[in-house]
Amino acid sequence: MPELELEPESHRYTLDGVQIPGCTAVLAAMGCTPGFNFLTPGELEYYRSRGTAVHSCVEMSVKGHLDHRSKGYRDVRGYMIGWERAQNDLGITVLKLNGEPFVEIPLCHPTYRYGVKPDVVAYVEAFKDSGPIEVKATSAHAPATGIQLGSQLIAIRHVLPDIGKLRVGLRLIPKEPYYDMKIYDERSDEATWISLLNSYNWLVRHKLLRTNGGR
């Protein structure tokens, strides 16, 4: 099996010691994600830290390690109420990979050679289907999330061949209604991802784009 490593700070993936692109880096380089030039460095760091805290609490919740008395939980309590409500309302059952909950597990596709880290991979009773769930703490859903989820689903199929077709964007909100969700079902998303990845790799190969890692 190829050996995949993810450097936590830089979010750089390496496969058998060779750097490979991450999905977020590809989408950003190809202009598919919104810019945040309107934010000050302090504001940008705040939103990044908040997102990291929310994802960390969701992961601990799934694994049964979340302490509701901790400062980390109290800081994002509203978002976690959203996660817990969505779990109950939608019937989210997190799948397992190699006996572990399928949450925040780095994956790669050995043929296409890119890395992803799905937030949660689950069966959702409300839709009688399974697939990746992208947890967001943002102000709105984004079209590029569909492509991001498509890239994840391609990689997930390599380790779970029976995975379904469901792709969910779950936006957590720190007040009522606490969450909203979007089903991404555009059929071209997976093909679009492969096209973007090929374009990215072409630009890198011809030294027209500098790589800087990516999630």
C-alpha positions as CSV (number, residue, x, y, z in Angstrom):
1,M,0.0,0.0,0.0
2,P,1.3,3.5,-0.8
3,E,2.3,5.4,2.3
4,L,0.5,8.7,2.7
5,E,1.5,11.4,5.1
6,L,-0.1,14.7,6.0
7,E,1.9,17.5,7.6
8,P,-0.5,19.1,10.1
9,E,0.8,22.7,10.1
10,S,1.3,23.1,6.3
11,H,-1.4,20.7,5.3
12,R,1.0,19.2,2.8
13,Y,0.5,15.6,1.5
14,T,3.2,13.3,0.6
15,L,2.7,9.9,-1.1
16,D,5.7,7.6,-0.7
17,G,7.8,10.6,0.1
18,V,6.7,12.7,-2.9
19,Q,4.5,15.8,-2.5
20,I,1.1,15.5,-4.0
21,P,-1.6,18.2,-4.2
22,G,-4.4,18.5,-1.8
23,C,-7.9,19.3,-2.9
24,T,-8.2,22.7,-1.3
25,A,-4.9,23.8,-2.8
26,V,-6.0,22.8,-6.2
27,L,-9.3,24.6,-5.9
28,A,-7.7,27.7,-4.6
29,A,-5.0,27.8,-7.3
30,M,-7.6,27.3,-10.1
31,G,-9.7,30.1,-8.8
32,C,-12.6,28.0,-7.5
33,T,-12.8,29.3,-4.0
34,P,-13.8,32.8,-2.9
35,G,-11.1,35.2,-2.0
36,F,-10.8,36.7,1.5
37,N,-8.9,39.8,0.6
38,F,-11.5,41.9,2.4
39,L,-10.5,40.4,5.8
40,T,-7.7,41.7,7.9
41,P,-5.0,39.2,8.9
42,G,-6.5,39.1,12.4
43,E,-10.0,38.4,11.1
44,L,-8.7,35.7,8.8
45,E,-6.9,34.0,11.6
46,Y,-10.0,34.2,13.8
47,Y,-12.2,32.5,11.3
48,R,-9.6,29.8,10.6
49,S,-9.2,29.2,14.3
50,R,-12.9,28.9,14.7
51,G,-13.2,26.5,11.9
52,T,-10.4,24.3,13.3
53,A,-12.1,24.4,16.8
54,V,-15.5,23.3,15.3
55,H,-13.9,20.5,13.3
56,S,-11.9,19.3,16.3
57,C,-15.0,19.2,18.5
58,V,-17.0,17.3,15.9
59,E,-14.2,14.8,15.6
60,M,-14.0,14.3,19.4
61,S,-17.8,14.0,19.5
62,V,-17.8,11.3,16.9
63,K,-15.1,9.4,18.8
64,G,-16.8,9.8,22.1
65,H,-14.1,12.0,23.6
66,L,-15.8,15.4,23.8
67,D,-16.0,17.0,27.2
68,H,-18.9,19.3,27.3
69,R,-17.4,21.1,30.4
70,S,-14.2,22.0,28.5
71,K,-13.4,25.5,27.3
72,G,-13.0,24.2,23.8
73,Y,-16.6,23.0,23.7
74,R,-17.9,26.1,25.4
75,D,-16.2,28.3,22.8
76,V,-18.1,26.6,19.9
77,R,-21.2,25.4,21.8
78,G,-23.7,26.8,19.4
79,Y,-22.0,25.1,16.4
80,M,-22.0,21.8,18.3
81,I,-25.6,22.1,19.1
82,G,-26.1,22.3,15.3
83,W,-24.0,19.1,14.8
84,E,-25.9,17.2,17.5
85,R,-29.3,18.3,16.1
86,A,-28.3,17.4,12.6
87,Q,-27.2,13.9,13.8
88,N,-30.5,13.4,15.4
89,D,-32.7,15.0,12.7
90,L,-31.0,13.3,9.7
91,G,-30.0,10.0,11.3
92,I,-26.3,10.4,10.7
93,T,-24.4,7.2,11.5
94,V,-20.6,7.6,11.0
95,L,-19.1,4.7,9.1
96,K,-15.8,3.0,10.0
97,L,-12.6,2.5,8.2
98,N,-10.3,-0.2,9.5
99,G,-12.3,-0.3,12.7
100,E,-12.0,3.5,13.4
101,P,-14.7,6.1,13.0
102,F,-14.4,7.6,9.5
103,V,-13.8,11.2,10.6
104,E,-10.8,13.4,9.6
105,I,-8.9,10.5,8.0
106,P,-6.4,11.6,5.3
107,L,-6.9,9.7,2.0
108,C,-5.2,9.7,-1.3
109,H,-6.1,8.4,-4.7
110,P,-3.1,6.3,-5.8
111,T,-3.8,6.7,-9.5
112,Y,-4.8,10.4,-9.7
113,R,-2.3,11.2,-6.9
114,Y,-4.0,13.8,-4.7
115,G,-4.9,14.0,-1.1
116,V,-8.1,14.8,0.8
117,K,-9.3,14.6,4.4
118,P,-13.1,14.2,4.5
119,D,-14.7,15.7,7.6
120,V,-17.1,12.8,8.1
121,V,-18.1,9.8,6.1
122,A,-21.5,8.5,7.1
123,Y,-24.8,6.8,6.3
124,V,-27.7,9.3,6.5
125,E,-31.0,7.7,7.2
126,A,-33.0,10.7,6.0
127,F,-31.6,10.0,2.5
128,K,-31.1,6.3,2.7
129,D,-27.6,6.8,1.3
130,S,-24.0,7.2,2.4
131,G,-21.1,9.5,1.5
132,P,-19.0,12.4,2.7
133,I,-20.3,15.2,4.8
134,E,-18.4,18.5,4.6
135,V,-18.9,20.4,7.9
136,K,-18.8,24.2,7.5
137,A,-18.9,27.1,10.0
138,T,-19.2,29.7,7.2
139,S,-21.9,32.2,6.4
140,A,-23.1,30.5,3.2
141,H,-22.7,27.3,1.1
142,A,-20.3,27.5,-1.8
143,P,-20.5,25.9,-5.3
144,A,-16.9,24.6,-4.9
145,T,-18.0,22.4,-2.0
146,G,-19.6,20.2,-4.6
147,I,-16.3,19.7,-6.4
148,Q,-14.5,19.2,-3.0
149,L,-17.0,16.5,-2.1
150,G,-16.7,14.9,-5.5
151,S,-12.9,14.7,-5.0
152,Q,-13.5,13.1,-1.6
153,L,-16.0,10.6,-3.0
154,I,-13.5,9.4,-5.7
155,A,-10.9,8.8,-3.1
156,I,-13.3,7.1,-0.6
157,R,-14.4,4.6,-3.3
158,H,-10.8,3.3,-3.3
159,V,-11.1,2.3,0.4
160,L,-14.9,1.7,0.6
161,P,-16.0,0.4,-2.8
162,D,-19.7,0.1,-1.6
163,I,-19.9,3.8,-0.6
164,G,-23.1,5.6,-1.9
165,K,-23.4,8.7,-3.9
166,L,-24.5,11.2,-1.2
167,R,-22.6,14.4,-0.8
168,V,-23.7,16.8,1.9
169,G,-22.6,20.3,2.9
170,L,-23.6,20.8,6.5
171,R,-23.3,24.4,7.6
172,L,-23.4,24.8,11.4
173,I,-24.8,28.0,12.8
174,P,-24.3,29.2,16.4
175,K,-28.0,30.1,16.9
176,E,-31.4,29.0,15.7
177,P,-31.9,27.0,13.5
178,Y,-28.4,25.9,14.3
179,Y,-27.7,24.2,11.0
180,D,-28.7,24.1,7.4
181,M,-27.6,21.6,4.7
182,K,-27.2,21.3,1.0
183,I,-27.2,18.2,-1.1
184,Y,-24.6,18.5,-3.9
185,D,-25.8,16.4,-6.8
186,E,-24.4,18.0,-9.9
187,R,-23.3,15.1,-12.0
188,S,-20.4,16.9,-13.5
189,D,-18.6,17.6,-10.2
190,E,-16.4,14.6,-10.3
191,A,-15.4,15.1,-13.9
192,T,-14.8,18.8,-13.1
193,W,-12.5,17.9,-10.3
194,I,-10.4,15.6,-12.5
195,S,-10.2,18.4,-15.1
196,L,-9.1,20.9,-12.5
197,L,-6.5,18.5,-11.1
198,N,-5.1,17.8,-14.6
199,S,-4.9,21.5,-15.3
200,Y,-3.2,22.2,-12.0
201,N,-0.7,19.4,-12.6
202,W,0.0,20.8,-16.1
203,L,0.7,24.2,-14.8
204,V,3.0,22.9,-12.1
205,R,4.8,20.6,-14.5
206,H,5.5,23.6,-16.8
207,K,6.5,25.8,-13.8
208,L,3.6,28.1,-14.4
209,L,2.3,27.7,-10.9
210,R,4.1,27.5,-7.6
211,T,2.9,24.7,-5.2
212,N,2.4,25.4,-1.5
213,G,0.8,22.3,-0.2
214,G,-2.9,22.2,0.6
215,R,-5.6,20.3,2.3
